[in-house]
C-alpha cells in the first residue's frame, strides 16, 4: 500500500503538478484527482478522465496495475480467511 503514496509523489514531481492527489473510490479503486482549472495540464498517459464536481479524476496504466495487485491481494486474504473459518 505504500506504493500508492509513492506513485503520487513521483507523478506530482514528474508532471510538475502540485495539486495532484490520489483518492480512493470503491468502484474505481485509487485514482488521481486534479482541480478542474488544471485540466488542460493532464498528462498524456491519463486514461479514463472523468469530471466530478470541481475535480478531474483519472488513472494511468501504472495505477491500474497497482489497483489490480491490491484487489488480488485482498481477494486472496478473503479466500484464505474463509478457508480457515
C-alpha positions as CSV (number, residue, x, y, z in Angstrom):
1,X,0.0,0.0,0.0
2,X,2.9,2.3,0.5
3,X,3.4,2.2,-3.3
4,X,0.3,4.4,-3.8
5,X,1.6,7.5,-2.0
6,X,5.0,7.0,-3.6
7,X,3.4,6.9,-7.0
8,X,1.5,10.1,-6.2
9,X,4.7,11.8,-5.1
10,X,6.6,10.6,-8.2
11,X,3.9,11.7,-10.6
12,X,3.4,15.0,-8.9
13,X,7.1,15.7,-9.4
14,X,7.4,14.2,-12.9
15,X,4.4,16.1,-14.2
16,X,5.1,19.3,-12.1
17,X,1.5,19.2,-10.6
18,X,1.5,20.4,-7.0
19,X,-2.3,20.0,-6.8
20,X,-2.2,16.3,-7.9
21,X,-3.7,13.9,-5.3
22,X,-4.8,10.3,-5.1
23,X,-8.3,9.4,-3.8
24,X,-10.0,6.0,-3.3
25,X,-13.3,5.1,-4.7
26,X,-14.7,1.6,-4.0
27,X,-15.7,1.1,-7.7
28,X,-12.6,2.5,-9.4
29,X,-10.0,1.9,-6.7
30,X,-7.3,4.5,-6.4
31,X,-7.3,7.3,-8.9
32,X,-5.6,10.7,-9.4
33,X,-7.5,13.9,-8.8
34,X,-6.8,17.3,-10.1
35,X,-8.7,20.6,-9.8
36,X,-10.8,21.3,-12.9
37,X,-8.8,24.5,-13.5
38,X,-5.7,22.4,-14.2
39,X,-7.5,20.0,-16.6
40,X,-5.5,21.3,-19.6
41,X,-2.4,20.0,-18.0
42,X,-3.5,16.4,-17.9
43,X,-0.5,14.1,-18.7
44,X,-0.6,12.2,-22.0
45,X,-0.7,8.9,-20.0
46,X,-4.0,9.9,-18.4
47,X,-6.9,7.5,-19.1
48,X,-10.5,7.3,-18.1
49,X,-10.6,11.0,-17.2
50,X,-14.0,12.0,-15.6
51,X,-15.1,15.4,-14.3
52,X,-16.7,15.2,-10.9
53,X,-17.8,18.5,-9.4
54,X,-14.7,20.7,-9.2
55,X,-12.2,17.9,-9.8
56,X,-11.0,15.7,-12.7
57,X,-10.5,12.1,-11.8
58,X,-8.2,10.0,-14.0
59,X,-5.9,7.0,-13.8
60,X,-2.9,5.7,-15.6
61,X,-1.8,2.2,-16.7
62,X,0.6,2.1,-13.8
63,X,-2.0,3.0,-11.3
64,X,-4.5,0.5,-12.8
65,X,-1.9,-2.3,-12.4
66,X,-1.3,-1.3,-8.8
67,X,-5.1,-1.3,-8.2
68,X,-5.3,-4.8,-9.7
69,X,-2.5,-6.1,-7.5
70,X,-4.2,-4.6,-4.4
71,X,-7.5,-6.2,-5.4
72,X,-5.8,-9.6,-6.0
73,X,-4.2,-9.4,-2.5
74,X,-7.5,-8.6,-0.8
75,X,-9.2,-11.4,-2.7
76,X,-6.5,-13.8,-1.6
77,X,-6.8,-12.7,2.0
78,X,-10.6,-13.1,1.9
79,X,-10.4,-16.5,0.3
80,X,-7.8,-17.7,2.9
81,X,-9.9,-16.4,5.8
82,X,-13.0,-18.3,4.6
83,X,-11.0,-21.5,4.3
84,X,-9.9,-21.2,8.0
85,X,-13.3,-20.4,9.5
